[in-house]
Structures are given as C-alpha cells and as structure tokens.
Amino acid sequence: MAKEDYSSHDWRKHTDDAVIVDHKNRMKVNDSKVIFTNPNSLKEQEVDVSRLIQVFLNNVVGHRKSIK
C-alpha cells in the first residue's frame, strides 16, 4: 500500500480486522492501547495500537532499509 493510500484520516478502517494475540487471548487492535512512560519526559503516555500500525506502514514505505 502506498503512503498516500494510507491517510491519517482513515487509518482505523485499515486495522478493523487486526488482532493482538498472546498464547491465550485475541484482542481487537482498534480497542487496544499501549501505555508507557516516555523516557524523555518521564510522563505516562498512551497510543492506540492501530496508530502504531499506521506509523509502521508509513515508515516501511518511506524508509525501506531501516525497517526489518
């Protein structure tokens, strides 16, 4: 998918069927968040998992050599 096809306005529709899996459970990505402490500000932050997928896909398109 080209970067221009993956608009920031519609990124959740692209992750509607995505799931998070561990050895027991499956969770819908659009209902999940990552909560972490930002090492620069030391403040707690949260990010939608579906947003992380959008950032990853945009980075793959723009920086193919840096994403493994």
Secondary structure in CASP SS format (residue, H / E / C, confidence):
PFRMAT SS
TARGET T0000
AUTHOR 0000-0000-0000
METHOD secondary structure of the structure
MODEL  1
M C 1.00
A C 1.00
K H 1.00
E H 1.00
D H 1.00
Y C 1.00
S C 1.00
S C 1.00
H C 1.00
D C 1.00
W H 1.00
R H 1.00
K H 1.00
H H 1.00
T H 1.00
D C 1.00
D C 1.00
A C 1.00
V E 1.00
I E 1.00
V E 1.00
D C 1.00
H C 1.00
K C 1.00
N C 1.00
R E 1.00
M E 1.00
K E 1.00
V H 1.00
N H 1.00
D H 1.00
S C 1.00
K E 1.00
V E 1.00
I E 1.00
F E 1.00
T E 1.00
N C 1.00
P C 1.00
N C 1.00
S C 1.00
L C 1.00
K C 1.00
E E 1.00
Q E 1.00
E E 1.00
V E 1.00
D E 1.00
V H 1.00
S H 1.00
R H 1.00
L H 1.00
I H 1.00
Q H 1.00
V H 1.00
F H 1.00
L H 1.00
N H 1.00
N H 1.00
V H 1.00
V H 1.00
G H 1.00
H C 1.00
R C 1.00
K C 1.00
S C 1.00
I C 1.00
K C 1.00
END
